[in-house]
Amino acid sequence: MGSKSFGNLLDLASGDLLDIPQTPRYLPRVMTVPGIISDVDGYGISDGDSDVISLPCRERKIIVANFLPLNGKKDSETGKWKFSLDNDSPLLHLKDGFSPETEVIYVGSLKTHVDLSEQDEISHNLFEEFNCVATFLPQDVHKKFYLGFCKQQLWPLFHYMLPMCPDHGERFDRGLWQAYVSANKIFADKVMGVINLEEDYIWIHDYHLMVLPTFLRRRFHRVKLGFFLHSPFPSSEIYRTLPVREELLRGLLNCDLIGFHTFDYARHFLSCCCRMLGLEYESKRGHIALDYLGRTVFLKILPIGIHMGRLESVLNLPATAEKLKEIQEKYRGKKVILGVDDMDIFKGLSLKILAFEHLLQQYPSMLGKIVLIQIVNPARGSGKDVQEARKETYDTVKRINERYGSHDYEPVVLIDRPVPRFEKSAYYALAECCIVNAVRDGMNLVPYKYTVCRQGTPSMNKSLGVSDDLPRTSTLVLSEFIGCSPSLSGAIRVNPWDVDAVADSIYSAITMSDFEKQLRHKKHFHYISTHDVGYWARSFSQDLERASRDHYSKRCWGVGWGLGFRLVALSPNFRRLSIEQTVSAYRRSSKRAIFLDYDGTLVPETSIVKDPSAEVISALKALCSDPNNTIFIVSGRGKVSLSEWLAPCENLGIAAEHGYFTRWNKSSDWETSGLSDDLEWKKVVEPIMRLYTETTDGSNIEAKESALVWHHQDADPDFGSCQAKELLDHLETVLVNEPVIVNRGHQIVEVKPQGVSKGLVTGKILSRMLEDGIAPDFVVCIGDDRSDEEMFENISTTLSAQSSSMSTEIFACTVGRKPSKAKYFLDEVSDVVKLLQGLANTSSPKPRYPSHLRVSFESVV
């Protein structure tokens, strides 16, 4: 069923939502390299990649972003379009991190609208000349997608702005969400037109395309996908307010590698995955990894860099040197503080200017000696918030200049116009201090550019008559809420909301000794020059290759509808247990052993009622009544509960508390494991667990006769996990000399005697059967969690160790498609019940089910 978020891909592919025309298939006519051309416009679930034609080809990177790294302009006289590379686009410089033999294809939209009649020709030309594949979005879709959902909903939310009322942001609009998904579908269609599955790596950029991985993974299960988020990722308390939160999370999780600028952003993403999807993560040899349905999704934390050569080439321009001489003369005798920001509410423009005003108030001696030059880049969006930010900025600047300025002194210089790169570089080179005061920003490369410009170049130094040996200085005042702040450890970090502290920091920066300025500058320049955009691209590319290595070592199944689609990756030998084949083997056998877990196998894990259903009891009674069967329930639960719940099954064996207690049937006595009955260690463990229970809301202690278990499934996921780790370390330390083991399972920490496990008890039961001359030729073992894995492994080991000419058919089966030592799986508890009913129907004597529970063998298989 499609989700409420209109995430059904089949609906979207048909264009029913927004009446979007199917993307024209013009690419096959213009492709000059081998690729894969799909003849199917829809996106049905693929059960493999057999329909993909793999042709030999050199390695390629497909870079997918909202906009292509191109500038386009239509000649007013000839009516012809002229396109050129946008040398300022970071996407264009990713090539520096790839090998020279790598071919790079760009997929994205143009920054200008092109008429439908011209699109086919332009597509051909762009692919031939620039290796660019244009995604032409219908104008209404583009407006709702980019200016609507991206800029009015995702962008504010990712920058911690919630639409608490209509005057503060746009409320969630499902029509805009539909446009977002539809636009991502069009991007997917273009990527599918050029992809070579065997050779290509796809690298998707930024929040505009967060559901694109779902489209691609659904179509090509083994596609090699990377994603980098260039904006912040908000905390779970903010992100969880988004109605389509799971669709976006699952979209990213359909990648092999997800990149973030800082650990904070990655940590917030992991917290969302934990709280909303119940996923756990771990560090694997220095790499953060999420286990997602058998697939390992890696996280990459590395801030983007700048293109050093591009910036230095601008510094070498004669126009840059001339402009620098001009402004040096203009501001001679004054210390220049520089700010370069977009005009939007998150850049903290007004807070920065207020801090400068406070500086003039606190330090009157600075009047006439310092100037704040604020360059305002054109706003990327349009809306009421931008207009309000512009008005507040202008009003504040006017007030300061009227109060503190004079006929020959203007404290704040506001440059609100498009500023050429050479002019901006000249201001960078001039400024004593650069301040970035954003209240929230994904990365912000202004401090990098400032530092490089302050370093200068030999050519620029020659033009200015400056010695190359002259020590360079620079000082940075950075908001602690921007992505580049952690990387530039020599910067003065500030809270932009604390105007007084920002003012004091600016004063410290401009009065700092030259020696300290030199040290800070040297440290920053070394980091920036060694971590440029090429280093960033190379590092991400290498990690993407590493994350994609095991694509062909597992079998894949696509599950879920619409944007809830995800891929399950399992061992090639792992397959669904056939009830028909199992029943057939059961019928052929003469002696049988069946081992069943309880919770999650016979009773749903999420069920509040833990009593077994009437169907389970009936099937177990029938199986136990067959003298050729040995049936055991092997559970971690206590013997009292299991005895009560399974009382109707008189011949049923029970191994309680992971096998510490064993009973072969209802009339026999309970046997202990034979290990030491000394449980004095409980007196040490219980007070410690009680302490953690008191300090962890939602946790509780389960006291068993042989074990103590601390549960935290109802606690806060992050805090519960943290406390569990701490409790594990604490208990391992104090119990180091005790005959116990401390295990951490799924949302539990358990302490139990050594030598007690489900694997050992099943081995003992089988060994006893063999000693009694009851060698089973048919074994079924079913469980659902980590403790059951020991059963699967031990059964094969025990039986293979016996010298017997009789071959045994073993059906080790886990419940749920997940990595397991079992060879088979069943999807859920109801499938286990059907299997038991099928076996029971074959048993002799025939069980008698109540009429309302009677299930024919045909309906079961």
HUSULMO-V313883 format. One record per helix or strand of 3 or more residues. SS is the DSSP state (a for helix, b for strand). FROM is the first residue (numbers start at 1). TO is the last residue. Records with the same first field share a line. If there is no record, write none. Layout:
SS->FROM-TO, FROM-TO
This chain:
a->9-13, 27-30, 90-97, 116-130, 139-158, 174-194, 207-209, 212-219, 236-239, 245-253, 263-277, 308-315, 318-330, 349-362, 364-366, 384-404, 421-430, 446-455, 458-464, 499-511, 514-530, 533-547, 551-553, 562-564, 579-588, 614-624, 639-645, 657-659, 682-695, 717-734, 758-771, 786-801, 829-842, 851-853, 857-860
b->60-67, 70-74, 81-85, 103-109, 132-134, 200-205, 224-228, 257-260, 281-284, 287-292, 295-301, 335-342, 370-377, 412-415, 433-436, 475-479, 492-494, 554-559, 566-571, 592-596, 629-634, 653-656, 661-663, 700-703, 707-711, 740-745, 748-753, 778-783, 809-815, 824-826
